[in-house]
Amino acid sequence: MNRTPRGAQRKRYGAGLGAIGVAMVLALAGCSPADDGDATASDDVPFFFGAFATPLEEPWDGAVHDALQEVADEGLIRYEYVDQLATADEMERGLRDIIVNQQPDVIFGDSFAAEEAVRAVAADHPDTAFVFGSGGEEQEPNFSVFDNWLQDPGYLAGMLAGGLSESNRIGVVAAMPIPEVNRIVNAFLEGVSETNADATVTVSFINSFFDPATAKQAAEAAISGGADVLFAEREGVISAALEYELPVIGMMTDQKSQAPEYVATSLVWHMRPTVEEVLAEVERDAFRARNLGEYSFMIAGGSELADINRDTAYPIPDELIERIAQREAEIRAGEFVTPVNEDVPPGVTGSGS
């Protein structure tokens, strides 16, 4: 990409989300500035901006934000963000306002609910680097894509769930039957079958990326159907597990703190390898449109299974933990490759509204 020299750009940057130039974005979606951790960052470092469709309480966007904030806290980038750009129109208007008034080097975000709008903005601003969560392909010259490729920890979590279930019924509550969700759920199902061939897994889709109330209702329905272990692919399921005192597996970040006696483990997404790769490209003035999905694989350090909780209200057999650890070692060594299956998973019992 041909880019204006970074020093020249930085002279035109706004002072932050409180600046008059971003009043439109503030009015759109209750935007918030990043923490003050990046306040010591040099003016010579790249300026990254986060544009998120959901509140940062939603773990997917939260994982991206946390990685960017961590890099900013180390003084490697400047970082600001806006969340709750919930509609395609809000996302498009927000992005155009950010580019005009803030002029960041890179915009990170999620485009799943606004794919066409985000790609149109990227096409109109080829000198701004876009790095967006997407199920589609990269778009020349400046639109790179990434996603949470969590099939590896998903498989390991399934092994744990299968080994923990006494009723041989396990409930999964997930967002919607799209490839990036399906591959995680299907990997989980494969893991369950390795440790419990007799288990039945029901999958409920809530048709939303962030609707904790509906997710909790779906979890309660699974419990009513006999499920004694839950996989919280969406926010809201852990609260049901806590209420009914059942084992539950978290998602995106280590969610043990939400229910310390009941969260057995979590699928953890590490966006830092992706952020570092983009930062290295920008520093070399070599950013290019590409698929960055490989940086979310376990073998690349982009995902893991959180430490299995030893302080649960229910027993987790040592032999089960050892079996999972062995499989994880095989994944990290490249000796076992988790199947990637993006078909709609079996066991779907219905979906929320």
PyMOL commands that set and color helices and strands:
alter all, ss='L'
color gray80, all
select helices_A, chain A and resi 6-10+20-29+36-38+59-73+88-102+115-124+151-164+179-195+212-224+237-244+256-258+272-283+293-296+298-300+318-332
alter helices_A, ss='H'
color red, helices_A
select strands_A, chain A and resi 47-51+78-82+106-110+129-133+143-146+169-174+200-205+229-232+248-252+263-269+303-305+348-351
alter strands_A, ss='S'
color yellow, strands_A
deselect
rebuild
show_as cartoon
